[in-house]
Amino acid sequence: QVQLVESGGGLMQPGGSLRLSCVASGSIFSIYAMGWYRQAPGKQRELVASITSSGSTSYSDSVKGRFTISRDNAKNTGYLQMGSLKPEDTAVYYCNLKGLGRDYWGQGTQVTVSS
């Protein structure tokens, strides 16, 4: 069983930066692929960034060039560095781990971008 806890969300002005963290416990973090998803009010949850167990990354077009996903396997922690934030980035952000036929989710952290 894997437990995920996200942190780092908050209120930020447009153009600002935030770093989200996702700490995993209960299993071997390094074997899982990790993704960051977001869900805005009235919209479906969408994948914004992902990183494989070997470190390969991918991004949605909406965040490419502004967000960076990374992981520190020694700390069982994943990160989403968000820059040049826009109001449309406002959402609840969720960390996800996939592997061994399992799918784990954190509780989410709210990111609000507003002046």
Sequence and secondary structure as in RCSB ss.txt:
>XXXX:A:sequence
QVQLVESGGGLMQPGGSLRLSCVASGSIFSIYAMGWYRQAPGKQRELVASITSSGSTSYSDSVKGRFTISRDNAK
NTGYLQMGSLKPEDTAVYYCNLKGLGRDYWGQGTQVTVSS
>XXXX:A:secstr
  EEEEE  EEE TT  EEEEEEEESS GGGSEEEEEEE TTS  EEEEEE TT  EEE TTTTTTEEEEEEGGG
TEEEEEE S  GGG EEEEEEEEETTEEEE   EEEEE  
